[in-house]
Amino acid sequence: MITPKTEDEVSEFLVNTTKSVRIVGGGTRQGLGNYVGPEVKLSTLGLTGITLLEPAALTLVVRAGTPLAEVQGALAAENQQLPFEPMDHTSLLGTQGVSTIGGVVACNISGSRRIQAGACRDSLIGVRFVDGMGTIVKNGGRVMKNVTGYDLSKLVTGSFGTLVALTEITLKVLPKKKSSNTITINTDDKKLVNELFEKISSSSSEVSGAVYVPEEPKDESYDHNKEMVFKFNDLENKGSFVALRIDGDKISIDEKIKALTDELELNKLNTTILDVHQSTPFWIKINNLELFTQTKNNLLRVVIPPSQGKKLMQYLGNKYKYYIDWCGSLYWIEVQSKKNTKVGEIKNLIKELGGYLTVIKTSNEYDYEETIFTVDDTRLLISEKIKKSFDPKRIFNPGKMYRGI
């Protein structure tokens, strides 16, 4: 492993090497994607520090190896926060280490607040990186209105370290929310769930999180931990529920809850409200996928158009352990370890529904007949050309996302 201290040292190394290189930060997300056995590990942990924090301009410039906790702490001191609510993969993947801001950007990690504030890539203003030939590149600026040149920032976000070595990141940040409440609606009516998601999507009440957690299947191959994970004083019903998060000060929260009560006709439904002391840990559990942390099965991340949710929910029935985030767009689906053929079946269905699927965690029995990332032939060809442009020596994490690239 090499741990350069400066961007120039990263460049010098990449100019002179032809070996395969795995780019690593804190190592907390090494399990995502295909296994890569590199000849060299390039650590970003020497590239640390916040180089600019302008609270008035809602702008943060930070080196890629800076721990995420350090970034969040610095923002909290200014009563600000990252808009996209990054999750923590350590418990799910069984990894150790410290999550870095570069790793978050490289994997485009975005939590439940995405429905209101956008994904990680939407908060990116600019990046500095070193490509596979050792060229140092700066893209974007320090203000959102900067539109000069191609927006490479969006392209490298979510590329899992297969295109460039990120060295510095510029992000827009937001004022920290003063408080939050969560409305839970107890229901196992899938039609109602889809109707609620549709109404919330067009609501002006600024819901910052919308999930559906169905009852667990009786199948013993799943870990039945739902009641333990979501054990809150005000969450009395043990069945399926929709949860909606409302942020702001007390007055604005009360006004939004009143508006949502009218819009969604909540007076006709079985509801409870979690106060801030229960709402905050609830969404941490949702974002960190605590329902699945002990699983030895396969875990799939599925993104589909919300309009196709009814078909997917009908397919899943009560055969799979899952829940829905992003107001109907994001599904986390657990598939039994010895039913790998089901992964392929689900993948084909997701393609038909116009979505995409990523295998986030594999069981010990996973045979890798099905690729980790969903991609059609056209997008694969485009990905090959992009890879060749950024990394002509094909040294960055070869095969991490797509086999042969």
Buried (B, 14 or more C-beta within 10 A) or exposed (E): EEBBEEBEBBBBBBEEBEEBBBBBBBBBBBBBBBEBEBEBBBBBBBBBEBEEBEBEEBBBBBBBBBBBBBBBEBBEEBEBBBBBBBBBBBBBBEBEBBBBBBBBBBBBBBBBBBBBBBBBBBBBBBBBBBBBEBEBBBBBBBBBEBEEEEBBBBBBBBBBBBBBBBBBBBBBBBEEBEBBBBBBBBBEEBEBBBEBBBBBBEBEBBBBBBBBBBBBBEEEBBBEBBEEBBEBEBBEEEEBBBBBBBBBEEEBBEBBBEBBBEBBEBEEBEBBBBBBEBBBBBBBBBBBBBBBBEBEBBBBBBBBEBEBBBEBBEBBEEEBBBBBBBBBBBBBBBBBBEBBEBBEBBBEBBEEBEBBBBBBBBBEEBEEEBBBBBBEEEEBEEBEEBBEEBBEBBBBBBBBBBEEB
